[in-house]
Amino acid sequence: MDADKIVGLRLFADADGKMNLAMGDVDGALLVVSQFTLYGNAEKGRRRASLTPRAPEVAIPLYERFLAMLRERGARTETGEFGAMMDVELVNDGPVTLWLER
């Protein structure tokens, strides 16, 4: 998923209730948390398929570049701490869930 697409996704309702507004249109922001264990493939069997994370010396620069790309596009972006144990709280506002990458 590229930064342009993420910043430009029209996920927010306009005055008519249609999802026509992007994050910048609603003064939105992003929370980007690197969390390897959130991603898993459970298509086969009853367990998440084993995934091999990138080594930190490879993954951290990729993560930081992604953050820079979002910010270059004007996205107000907050982050977690790479590789740290974090508690993240979320309020899901709306009836929509998008699968952005497969």
Biopython code that builds the backbone (N, CA, C, O; Angstrom):
import numpy as np
from Bio.PDB.StructureBuilder import StructureBuilder

atoms = [
    (1, "MET", "N", (0.861, -1.170, 0.000)),
    (1, "MET", "CA", (0.000, 0.000, 0.000)),
    (1, "MET", "C", (0.898, 1.221, 0.000)),
    (1, "MET", "O", (1.790, 1.347, 0.839)),
    (2, "ASP", "N", (0.663, 2.113, -0.936)),
    (2, "ASP", "CA", (1.531, 3.279, -0.990)),
    (2, "ASP", "C", (0.952, 4.453, -0.205)),
    (2, "ASP", "O", (-0.247, 4.508, 0.072)),
    (3, "ALA", "N", (1.818, 5.374, 0.139)),
    (3, "ALA", "CA", (1.433, 6.518, 0.977)),
    (3, "ALA", "C", (0.392, 7.387, 0.293)),
    (3, "ALA", "O", (-0.522, 7.881, 0.954)),
    (4, "ASP", "N", (0.509, 7.586, -1.020)),
    (4, "ASP", "CA", (-0.484, 8.401, -1.733)),
    (4, "ASP", "C", (-1.882, 7.824, -1.572)),
    (4, "ASP", "O", (-2.842, 8.554, -1.326)),
    (5, "LYS", "N", (-1.986, 6.526, -1.710)),
    (5, "LYS", "CA", (-3.298, 5.884, -1.604)),
    (5, "LYS", "C", (-3.851, 6.020, -0.188)),
    (5, "LYS", "O", (-5.027, 6.341, -0.015)),
    (6, "ILE", "N", (-3.032, 5.782, 0.813)),
    (6, "ILE", "CA", (-3.497, 5.870, 2.192)),
    (6, "ILE", "C", (-3.991, 7.272, 2.514)),
    (6, "ILE", "O", (-5.069, 7.439, 3.085)),
    (7, "VAL", "N", (-3.210, 8.271, 2.153)),
    (7, "VAL", "CA", (-3.588, 9.657, 2.445)),
    (7, "VAL", "C", (-4.828, 10.062, 1.654)),
    (7, "VAL", "O", (-5.632, 10.862, 2.133)),
    (8, "GLY", "N", (-4.990, 9.520, 0.452)),
    (8, "GLY", "CA", (-6.094, 9.924, -0.403)),
    (8, "GLY", "C", (-7.361, 9.094, -0.305)),
    (8, "GLY", "O", (-8.353, 9.412, -0.962)),
    (9, "LEU", "N", (-7.353, 8.033, 0.502)),
    (9, "LEU", "CA", (-8.549, 7.199, 0.612)),
    (9, "LEU", "C", (-9.744, 8.035, 1.066)),
    (9, "LEU", "O", (-9.662, 8.766, 2.053)),
    (10, "ARG", "N", (-10.828, 7.922, 0.352)),
    (10, "ARG", "CA", (-12.041, 8.655, 0.712)),
    (10, "ARG", "C", (-12.872, 7.785, 1.648)),
    (10, "ARG", "O", (-13.706, 6.990, 1.215)),
    (11, "LEU", "N", (-12.621, 7.959, 2.932)),
    (11, "LEU", "CA", (-13.227, 7.119, 3.963)),
    (11, "LEU", "C", (-14.248, 7.850, 4.820)),
    (11, "LEU", "O", (-14.941, 7.230, 5.627)),
    (12, "PHE", "N", (-14.344, 9.161, 4.652)),
    (12, "PHE", "CA", (-15.156, 9.963, 5.563)),
    (12, "PHE", "C", (-16.359, 10.552, 4.841)),
    (12, "PHE", "O", (-16.287, 10.900, 3.663)),
    (13, "ALA", "N", (-17.460, 10.655, 5.567)),
    (13, "ALA", "CA", (-18.723, 11.093, 4.984)),
    (13, "ALA", "C", (-18.738, 12.591, 4.694)),
    (13, "ALA", "O", (-18.226, 13.404, 5.463)),
    (14, "ASP", "N", (-19.342, 12.923, 3.557)),
    (14, "ASP", "CA", (-19.567, 14.325, 3.226)),
    (14, "ASP", "C", (-20.915, 14.755, 3.805)),
    (14, "ASP", "O", (-21.522, 14.015, 4.579)),
    (15, "ALA", "N", (-21.377, 15.929, 3.438)),
    (15, "ALA", "CA", (-22.647, 16.451, 3.974)),
    (15, "ALA", "C", (-23.837, 15.577, 3.612)),
    (15, "ALA", "O", (-24.863, 15.619, 4.291)),
    (16, "ASP", "N", (-23.713, 14.779, 2.544)),
    (16, "ASP", "CA", (-24.802, 13.891, 2.129)),
    (16, "ASP", "C", (-24.657, 12.479, 2.700)),
    (16, "ASP", "O", (-25.448, 11.592, 2.379)),
    (17, "GLY", "N", (-23.645, 12.274, 3.548)),
    (17, "GLY", "CA", (-23.445, 10.966, 4.154)),
    (17, "GLY", "C", (-22.700, 9.978, 3.274)),
    (17, "GLY", "O", (-22.599, 8.802, 3.624)),
    (18, "LYS", "N", (-22.178, 10.424, 2.146)),
    (18, "LYS", "CA", (-21.424, 9.533, 1.249)),
    (18, "LYS", "C", (-19.939, 9.611, 1.580)),
    (18, "LYS", "O", (-19.429, 10.669, 1.948)),
    (19, "MET", "N", (-19.259, 8.493, 1.449)),
    (19, "MET", "CA", (-17.828, 8.446, 1.746)),
    (19, "MET", "C", (-17.062, 9.096, 0.597)),
    (19, "MET", "O", (-16.587, 8.417, -0.314)),
    (20, "ASN", "N", (-16.950, 10.418, 0.655)),
    (20, "ASN", "CA", (-16.300, 11.185, -0.409)),
    (20, "ASN", "C", (-15.130, 12.020, 0.083)),
    (20, "ASN", "O", (-14.482, 12.687, -0.723)),
    (21, "LEU", "N", (-14.841, 12.007, 1.365)),
    (21, "LEU", "CA", (-13.809, 12.881, 1.912)),
    (21, "LEU", "C", (-12.601, 12.071, 2.370)),
    (21, "LEU", "O", (-12.736, 10.992, 2.948)),
    (22, "ALA", "N", (-11.424, 12.612, 2.100)),
    (22, "ALA", "CA", (-10.171, 11.994, 2.536)),
    (22, "ALA", "C", (-9.758, 12.573, 3.889)),
    (22, "ALA", "O", (-10.371, 13.515, 4.390)),
    (23, "MET", "N", (-8.744, 12.010, 4.448)),
    (23, "MET", "CA", (-8.263, 12.404, 5.772)),
    (23, "MET", "C", (-7.984, 13.903, 5.855)),
    (23, "MET", "O", (-8.364, 14.544, 6.835)),
    (24, "GLY", "N", (-7.339, 14.463, 4.860)),
    (24, "GLY", "CA", (-7.030, 15.886, 4.864)),
    (24, "GLY", "C", (-8.263, 16.764, 4.827)),
    (24, "GLY", "O", (-8.244, 17.882, 5.341)),
    (25, "ASP", "N", (-9.337, 16.273, 4.225)),
    (25, "ASP", "CA", (-10.577, 17.039, 4.141)),
    (25, "ASP", "C", (-11.268, 17.178, 5.490)),
    (25, "ASP", "O", (-12.050, 18.106, 5.697)),
    (26, "VAL", "N", (-10.984, 16.263, 6.402)),
    (26, "VAL", "CA", (-11.662, 16.269, 7.705)),
    (26, "VAL", "C", (-10.695, 16.571, 8.847)),
    (26, "VAL", "O", (-11.018, 16.358, 10.016)),
    (27, "ASP", "N", (-9.505, 17.069, 8.503)),
    (27, "ASP", "CA", (-8.466, 17.358, 9.489)),
    (27, "ASP", "C", (-8.136, 16.108, 10.307)),
    (27, "ASP", "O", (-7.976, 16.176, 11.525)),
    (28, "GLY", "N", (-8.038, 14.983, 9.630)),
    (28, "GLY", "CA", (-7.748, 13.716, 10.279)),
    (28, "GLY", "C", (-6.260, 13.506, 10.498)),
    (28, "GLY", "O", (-5.433, 14.323, 10.095)),
    (29, "ALA", "N", (-5.942, 12.412, 11.134)),
    (29, "ALA", "CA", (-4.556, 12.058, 11.415)),
    (29, "ALA", "C", (-4.426, 10.539, 11.357)),
    (29, "ALA", "O", (-5.419, 9.811, 11.365)),
    (30, "LEU", "N", (-3.186, 10.085, 11.298)),
    (30, "LEU", "CA", (-2.888, 8.656, 11.262)),
    (30, "LEU", "C", (-2.159, 8.230, 12.519)),
    (30, "LEU", "O", (-1.370, 8.990, 13.081)),
    (31, "LEU", "N", (-2.422, 7.031, 12.950)),
    (31, "LEU", "CA", (-1.619, 6.378, 13.975)),
    (31, "LEU", "C", (-1.001, 5.164, 13.306)),
    (31, "LEU", "O", (-1.709, 4.230, 12.931)),
    (32, "VAL", "N", (0.314, 5.174, 13.156)),
    (32, "VAL", "CA", (1.028, 4.088, 12.482)),
    (32, "VAL", "C", (1.807, 3.322, 13.537)),
    (32, "VAL", "O", (2.715, 3.858, 14.173)),
    (33, "VAL", "N", (1.438, 2.060, 13.712)),
    (33, "VAL", "CA", (2.075, 1.212, 14.717)),
    (33, "VAL", "C", (2.623, -0.017, 14.007)),
    (33, "VAL", "O", (1.881, -0.762, 13.368)),
    (34, "SER", "N", (3.927, -0.218, 14.126)),
    (34, "SER", "CA", (4.503, -1.431, 13.542)),
    (34, "SER", "C", (4.194, -2.572, 14.497)),
    (34, "SER", "O", (4.625, -2.570, 15.650)),
    (35, "GLN", "N", (3.451, -3.535, 14.006)),
    (35, "GLN", "CA", (3.036, -4.622, 14.887)),
    (35, "GLN", "C", (3.013, -5.900, 14.077)),
    (35, "GLN", "O", (2.000, -6.233, 13.462)),
    (36, "PHE", "N", (4.100, -6.600, 14.072)),
    (36, "PHE", "CA", (4.237, -7.827, 13.300)),
    (36, "PHE", "C", (3.142, -8.831, 13.634)),
    (36, "PHE", "O", (2.619, -9.494, 12.738)),
    (37, "THR", "N", (2.792, -8.952, 14.898)),
    (37, "THR", "CA", (1.864, -10.008, 15.290)),
    (37, "THR", "C", (0.429, -9.726, 14.886)),
    (37, "THR", "O", (-0.416, -10.616, 14.992)),
    (38, "LEU", "N", (0.120, -8.516, 14.425)),
    (38, "LEU", "CA", (-1.236, -8.245, 13.965)),
    (38, "LEU", "C", (-1.497, -8.870, 12.601)),
    (38, "LEU", "O", (-2.646, -9.132, 12.245)),
    (39, "TYR", "N", (-0.447, -9.107, 11.847)),
    (39, "TYR", "CA", (-0.613, -9.659, 10.511)),
    (39, "TYR", "C", (-0.394, -11.157, 10.567)),
    (39, "TYR", "O", (0.629, -11.627, 11.066)),
    (40, "GLY", "N", (-1.338, -11.890, 10.062)),
    (40, "GLY", "CA", (-1.184, -13.329, 10.002)),
    (40, "GLY", "C", (-2.126, -13.911, 8.975)),
    (40, "GLY", "O", (-3.156, -13.316, 8.660)),
    (41, "ASN", "N", (-1.788, -15.034, 8.470)),
    (41, "ASN", "CA", (-2.590, -15.697, 7.471)),
    (41, "ASN", "C", (-3.152, -16.967, 8.098)),
    (41, "ASN", "O", (-2.403, -17.867, 8.479)),
    (42, "ALA", "N", (-4.478, -17.031, 8.203)),
    (42, "ALA", "CA", (-5.123, -18.202, 8.790)),
    (42, "ALA", "C", (-6.022, -18.886, 7.764)),
    (42, "ALA", "O", (-7.037, -19.484, 8.122)),
    (43, "GLU", "N", (-5.651, -18.799, 6.499)),
    (43, "GLU", "CA", (-6.467, -19.407, 5.453)),
    (43, "GLU", "C", (-6.510, -20.925, 5.565)),
    (43, "GLU", "O", (-7.514, -21.546, 5.217)),
    (44, "LYS", "N", (-5.426, -21.523, 6.050)),
    (44, "LYS", "CA", (-5.369, -22.980, 6.176)),
    (44, "LYS", "C", (-5.285, -23.333, 7.649)),
    (44, "LYS", "O", (-4.578, -22.674, 8.412)),
    (45, "GLY", "N", (-5.979, -24.338, 8.037)),
    (45, "GLY", "CA", (-5.896, -24.815, 9.411)),
    (45, "GLY", "C", (-6.511, -23.862, 10.422)),
    (45, "GLY", "O", (-7.332, -23.014, 10.073)),
    (46, "ARG", "N", (-6.107, -24.007, 11.677)),
    (46, "ARG", "CA", (-6.674, -23.232, 12.775)),
    (46, "ARG", "C", (-5.675, -22.330, 13.460)),
    (46, "ARG", "O", (-5.971, -21.739, 14.498)),
    (47, "ARG", "N", (-4.488, -22.220, 12.881)),
    (47, "ARG", "CA", (-3.459, -21.358, 13.447)),
    (47, "ARG", "C", (-3.011, -20.350, 12.406)),
    (47, "ARG", "O", (-3.128, -20.566, 11.199)),
    (48, "ARG", "N", (-2.502, -19.260, 12.907)),
    (48, "ARG", "CA", (-1.922, -18.248, 12.032)),
    (48, "ARG", "C", (-0.642, -18.826, 11.449)),
    (48, "ARG", "O", (0.167, -19.404, 12.175)),
    (49, "ALA", "N", (-0.456, -18.676, 10.158)),
    (49, "ALA", "CA", (0.751, -19.178, 9.511)),
    (49, "ALA", "C", (1.965, -18.432, 10.047)),
    (49, "ALA", "O", (1.903, -17.231, 10.311)),
    (50, "SER", "N", (3.056, -19.149, 10.204)),
    (50, "SER", "CA", (4.288, -18.527, 10.682)),
    (50, "SER", "C", (4.811, -17.544, 9.655)),
    (50, "SER", "O", (4.965, -17.875, 8.479)),
    (51, "LEU", "N", (5.076, -16.353, 10.103)),
    (51, "LEU", "CA", (5.656, -15.322, 9.255)),
    (51, "LEU", "C", (7.014, -14.957, 9.827)),
    (51, "LEU", "O", (7.202, -14.938, 11.044)),
    (52, "THR", "N", (7.941, -14.672, 8.960)),
    (52, "THR", "CA", (9.266, -14.304, 9.409)),
    (52, "THR", "C", (9.417, -12.792, 9.286)),
    (52, "THR", "O", (9.410, -12.261, 8.176)),
    (53, "PRO", "N", (9.553, -12.091, 10.414)),
    (53, "PRO", "CA", (9.708, -10.636, 10.333)),
    (53, "PRO", "C", (11.076, -10.268, 9.773)),
    (53, "PRO", "O", (12.023, -11.051, 9.845)),
    (54, "ARG", "N", (11.163, -9.078, 9.220)),
    (54, "ARG", "CA", (12.451, -8.571, 8.756)),
    (54, "ARG", "C", (13.323, -8.241, 9.959)),
    (54, "ARG", "O", (12.815, -7.879, 11.020)),
    (55, "ALA", "N", (14.602, -8.364, 9.797)),
    (55, "ALA", "CA", (15.540, -7.985, 10.855)),
    (55, "ALA", "C", (15.390, -6.490, 11.121)),
    (55, "ALA", "O", (15.119, -5.729, 10.193)),
    (56, "PRO", "N", (15.560, -6.055, 12.371)),
    (56, "PRO", "CA", (15.390, -4.636, 12.693)),
    (56, "PRO", "C", (16.229, -3.700, 11.827)),
    (56, "PRO", "O", (15.774, -2.608, 11.487)),
    (57, "GLU", "N", (17.438, -4.106, 11.467)),
    (57, "GLU", "CA", (18.269, -3.219, 10.652)),
    (57, "GLU", "C", (17.708, -3.022, 9.242)),
    (57, "GLU", "O", (18.097, -2.083, 8.547)),
    (58, "VAL", "N", (16.803, -3.895, 8.820)),
    (58, "VAL", "CA", (16.106, -3.728, 7.547)),
    (58, "VAL", "C", (14.733, -3.086, 7.779)),
    (58, "VAL", "O", (14.340, -2.170, 7.058)),
    (59, "ALA", "N", (14.026, -3.565, 8.771)),
    (59, "ALA", "CA", (12.646, -3.138, 9.005)),
    (59, "ALA", "C", (12.535, -1.695, 9.494)),
    (59, "ALA", "O", (11.643, -0.971, 9.054)),
    (60, "ILE", "N", (13.405, -1.268, 10.380)),
    (60, "ILE", "CA", (13.300, 0.087, 10.937)),
    (60, "ILE", "C", (13.443, 1.155, 9.853)),
    (60, "ILE", "O", (12.630, 2.078, 9.814)),
    (61, "PRO", "N", (14.448, 1.067, 8.965)),
    (61, "PRO", "CA", (14.509, 2.063, 7.891)),
    (61, "PRO", "C", (13.272, 2.044, 6.974)),
    (61, "PRO", "O", (12.847, 3.098, 6.499)),
    (62, "LEU", "N", (12.695, 0.866, 6.722)),
    (62, "LEU", "CA", (11.475, 0.790, 5.910)),
    (62, "LEU", "C", (10.318, 1.498, 6.606)),
    (62, "LEU", "O", (9.579, 2.263, 5.986)),
    (63, "TYR", "N", (10.173, 1.237, 7.886)),
    (63, "TYR", "CA", (9.122, 1.860, 8.707)),
    (63, "TYR", "C", (9.306, 3.373, 8.721)),
    (63, "TYR", "O", (8.345, 4.116, 8.521)),
    (64, "GLU", "N", (10.524, 3.832, 8.953)),
    (64, "GLU", "CA", (10.789, 5.269, 9.012)),
    (64, "GLU", "C", (10.574, 5.930, 7.657)),
    (64, "GLU", "O", (10.093, 7.062, 7.598)),
    (65, "ARG", "N", (10.916, 5.256, 6.581)),
    (65, "ARG", "CA", (10.687, 5.814, 5.241)),
    (65, "ARG", "C", (9.196, 5.941, 4.968)),
    (65, "ARG", "O", (8.749, 6.940, 4.404)),
    (66, "PHE", "N", (8.431, 4.942, 5.361)),
    (66, "PHE", "CA", (6.977, 4.992, 5.188)),
    (66, "PHE", "C", (6.390, 6.182, 5.947)),
    (66, "PHE", "O", (5.551, 6.909, 5.415)),
    (67, "LEU", "N", (6.831, 6.379, 7.186)),
    (67, "LEU", "CA", (6.366, 7.529, 7.968)),
    (67, "LEU", "C", (6.724, 8.842, 7.275)),
    (67, "LEU", "O", (5.900, 9.754, 7.202)),
    (68, "ALA", "N", (7.942, 8.936, 6.772)),
    (68, "ALA", "CA", (8.375, 10.143, 6.070)),
    (68, "ALA", "C", (7.520, 10.396, 4.835)),
    (68, "ALA", "O", (7.163, 11.540, 4.555)),
    (69, "MET", "N", (7.190, 9.352, 4.102)),
    (69, "MET", "CA", (6.361, 9.498, 2.905)),
    (69, "MET", "C", (4.970, 10.017, 3.254)),
    (69, "MET", "O", (4.428, 10.864, 2.544)),
    (70, "LEU", "N", (4.394, 9.515, 4.338)),
    (70, "LEU", "CA", (3.083, 10.011, 4.772)),
    (70, "LEU", "C", (3.160, 11.485, 5.141)),
    (70, "LEU", "O", (2.307, 12.282, 4.750)),
    (71, "ARG", "N", (4.184, 11.833, 5.892)),
    (71, "ARG", "CA", (4.336, 13.222, 6.338)),
    (71, "ARG", "C", (4.637, 14.160, 5.177)),
    (71, "ARG", "O", (4.183, 15.304, 5.178)),
    (72, "GLU", "N", (5.397, 13.695, 4.187)),
    (72, "GLU", "CA", (5.671, 14.497, 2.993)),
    (72, "GLU", "C", (4.390, 14.852, 2.249)),
    (72, "GLU", "O", (4.325, 15.862, 1.548)),
    (73, "ARG", "N", (3.386, 14.022, 2.406)),
    (73, "ARG", "CA", (2.104, 14.246, 1.749)),
    (73, "ARG", "C", (1.141, 15.034, 2.636)),
    (73, "ARG", "O", (-0.043, 15.157, 2.323)),
    (74, "GLY", "N", (1.651, 15.558, 3.730)),
    (74, "GLY", "CA", (0.852, 16.413, 4.599)),
    (74, "GLY", "C", (0.036, 15.691, 5.648)),
    (74, "GLY", "O", (-0.784, 16.312, 6.323)),
    (75, "ALA", "N", (0.242, 14.397, 5.800)),
    (75, "ALA", "CA", (-0.528, 13.634, 6.775)),
    (75, "ALA", "C", (0.041, 13.830, 8.175)),
    (75, "ALA", "O", (1.212, 13.550, 8.428)),
    (76, "ARG", "N", (-0.792, 14.306, 9.064)),
    (76, "ARG", "CA", (-0.403, 14.377, 10.475)),
    (76, "ARG", "C", (-0.311, 12.930, 10.952)),
    (76, "ARG", "O", (-1.296, 12.192, 10.908)),
    (77, "THR", "N", (0.867, 12.530, 11.406)),
    (77, "THR", "CA", (1.135, 11.117, 11.673)),
    (77, "THR", "C", (1.769, 10.942, 13.040)),
    (77, "THR", "O", (2.799, 11.544, 13.341)),
    (78, "GLU", "N", (1.150, 10.121, 13.858)),
    (78, "GLU", "CA", (1.696, 9.728, 15.158)),
    (78, "GLU", "C", (2.158, 8.283, 15.040)),
    (78, "GLU", "O", (1.684, 7.539, 14.181)),
    (79, "THR", "N", (3.088, 7.891, 15.909)),
    (79, "THR", "CA", (3.622, 6.538, 15.826)),
    (79, "THR", "C", (3.699, 5.885, 17.198)),
    (79, "THR", "O", (3.591, 6.527, 18.243)),
    (80, "GLY", "N", (3.888, 4.596, 17.135)),
    (80, "GLY", "CA", (4.263, 3.857, 18.320)),
    (80, "GLY", "C", (5.776, 3.746, 18.335)),
    (80, "GLY", "O", (6.463, 4.400, 17.550)),
    (81, "GLU", "N", (6.285, 2.927, 19.216)),
    (81, "GLU", "CA", (7.725, 2.695, 19.281)),
    (81, "GLU", "C", (8.018, 1.364, 18.605)),
    (81, "GLU", "O", (7.482, 0.329, 19.000)),
    (82, "PHE", "N", (8.860, 1.395, 17.599)),
    (82, "PHE", "CA", (9.143, 0.207, 16.814)),
    (82, "PHE", "C", (9.633, -0.926, 17.717)),
    (82, "PHE", "O", (10.566, -0.750, 18.501)),
    (83, "GLY", "N", (8.999, -2.073, 17.596)),
    (83, "GLY", "CA", (9.425, -3.268, 18.318)),
    (83, "GLY", "C", (9.041, -3.325, 19.776)),
    (83, "GLY", "O", (9.357, -4.303, 20.454)),
    (84, "ALA", "N", (8.367, -2.306, 20.281)),
    (84, "ALA", "CA", (8.016, -2.276, 21.703)),
    (84, "ALA", "C", (6.671, -2.950, 21.943)),
    (84, "ALA", "O", (5.844, -3.066, 21.039)),
    (85, "MET", "N", (6.476, -3.386, 23.169)),
    (85, "MET", "CA", (5.178, -3.893, 23.589)),
    (85, "MET", "C", (4.313, -2.665, 23.861)),
    (85, "MET", "O", (4.663, -1.826, 24.691)),
    (86, "MET", "N", (3.184, -2.561, 23.161)),
    (86, "MET", "CA", (2.323, -1.392, 23.307)),
    (86, "MET", "C", (0.882, -1.823, 23.476)),
    (86, "MET", "O", (0.450, -2.824, 22.903)),
    (87, "ASP", "N", (0.146, -1.070, 24.258)),
    (87, "ASP", "CA", (-1.295, -1.227, 24.354)),
    (87, "ASP", "C", (-1.907, -0.126, 23.508)),
    (87, "ASP", "O", (-1.675, 1.057, 23.759)),
    (88, "VAL", "N", (-2.686, -0.508, 22.511)),
    (88, "VAL", "CA", (-3.308, 0.454, 21.614)),
    (88, "VAL", "C", (-4.813, 0.331, 21.777)),
    (88, "VAL", "O", (-5.368, -0.765, 21.699)),
    (89, "GLU", "N", (-5.462, 1.448, 22.001)),
    (89, "GLU", "CA", (-6.907, 1.460, 22.156)),
    (89, "GLU", "C", (-7.529, 2.077, 20.909)),
    (89, "GLU", "O", (-7.009, 3.058, 20.377)),
    (90, "LEU", "N", (-8.618, 1.519, 20.449)),
    (90, "LEU", "CA", (-9.237, 1.941, 19.203)),
    (90, "LEU", "C", (-10.734, 2.054, 19.385)),
    (90, "LEU", "O", (-11.359, 1.222, 20.044)),
    (91, "VAL", "N", (-11.300, 3.082, 18.798)),
    (91, "VAL", "CA", (-12.747, 3.199, 18.689)),
    (91, "VAL", "C", (-13.065, 3.110, 17.209)),
    (91, "VAL", "O", (-12.661, 3.972, 16.429)),
    (92, "ASN", "N", (-13.784, 2.078, 16.825)),
    (92, "ASN", "CA", (-14.162, 1.899, 15.428)),
    (92, "ASN", "C", (-15.439, 2.688, 15.184)),
    (92, "ASN", "O", (-16.503, 2.333, 15.691)),
    (93, "ASP", "N", (-15.332, 3.749, 14.413)),
    (93, "ASP", "CA", (-16.447, 4.650, 14.157)),
    (93, "ASP", "C", (-16.989, 4.394, 12.762)),
    (93, "ASP", "O", (-16.473, 4.922, 11.777)),
    (94, "GLY", "N", (-18.009, 3.599, 12.686)),
    (94, "GLY", "CA", (-18.628, 3.384, 11.391)),
    (94, "GLY", "C", (-18.835, 1.931, 11.048)),
    (94, "GLY", "O", (-18.296, 1.035, 11.698)),
    (95, "PRO", "N", (-19.618, 1.714, 10.027)),
    (95, "PRO", "CA", (-19.968, 0.347, 9.629)),
    (95, "PRO", "C", (-19.037, -0.233, 8.579)),
    (95, "PRO", "O", (-19.375, -1.239, 7.955)),
    (96, "VAL", "N", (-17.879, 0.370, 8.365)),
    (96, "VAL", "CA", (-17.038, -0.036, 7.243)),
    (96, "VAL", "C", (-15.706, -0.585, 7.725)),
    (96, "VAL", "O", (-15.051, 0.000, 8.588)),
    (97, "THR", "N", (-15.320, -1.706, 7.158)),
    (97, "THR", "CA", (-13.980, -2.251, 7.343)),
    (97, "THR", "C", (-13.412, -2.479, 5.953)),
    (97, "THR", "O", (-14.055, -3.102, 5.109)),
    (98, "LEU", "N", (-12.205, -1.976, 5.715)),
    (98, "LEU", "CA", (-11.583, -2.139, 4.405)),
    (98, "LEU", "C", (-10.390, -3.061, 4.493)),
    (98, "LEU", "O", (-9.618, -3.002, 5.450)),
    (99, "TRP", "N", (-10.242, -3.897, 3.516)),
    (99, "TRP", "CA", (-9.064, -4.740, 3.377)),
    (99, "TRP", "C", (-8.192, -4.033, 2.364)),
    (99, "TRP", "O", (-8.490, -4.047, 1.170)),
    (100, "LEU", "N", (-7.112, -3.410, 2.828)),
    (100, "LEU", "CA", (-6.316, -2.561, 1.968)),
    (100, "LEU", "C", (-5.249, -3.303, 1.190)),
    (100, "LEU", "O", (-4.802, -2.829, 0.145)),
    (101, "GLU", "N", (-4.838, -4.447, 1.679)),
    (101, "GLU", "CA", (-3.771, -5.160, 0.996)),
    (101, "GLU", "C", (-3.983, -6.645, 1.179)),
    (101, "GLU", "O", (-4.405, -7.100, 2.242)),
    (102, "ARG", "N", (-3.689, -7.389, 0.144)),
    (102, "ARG", "CA", (-3.826, -8.838, 0.226)),
    (102, "ARG", "C", (-2.565, -9.488, -0.238)),
    (102, "ARG", "O", (-2.471, -10.716, -0.247)),
]
sb = StructureBuilder()
sb.init_structure("model")
sb.init_model(0)
sb.init_chain("A")
sb.init_seg("    ")
for serial, (resi, resn, name, xyz) in enumerate(atoms, 1):
    if name == "N":
        sb.init_residue(resn, " ", resi, " ")
    sb.init_atom(name, np.array(xyz, "f"), 0.0, 1.0, " ", f" {name:<3s}", serial, name[0])
structure = sb.get_structure()
